[in-house]
């Protein structure tokens, strides 16, 4: 499709699609904090608790990138 292989399309989708989805999830968490009038500390706790999985996913990507650079 458009000169790209299936592997390239999957890589683009995983990189940009999952990144966009993660930003949307942060937006949802911030909306939840605003609608519940959580305040600064409550917003921090929501972002920490609900966004912890996002941080782990990002850390995994950074570690994979770093370790791939060490091997070459």
Helices and strands as residue ranges (DSSP letters): H 6-12, I 13-17, H 18-35, H 39-71
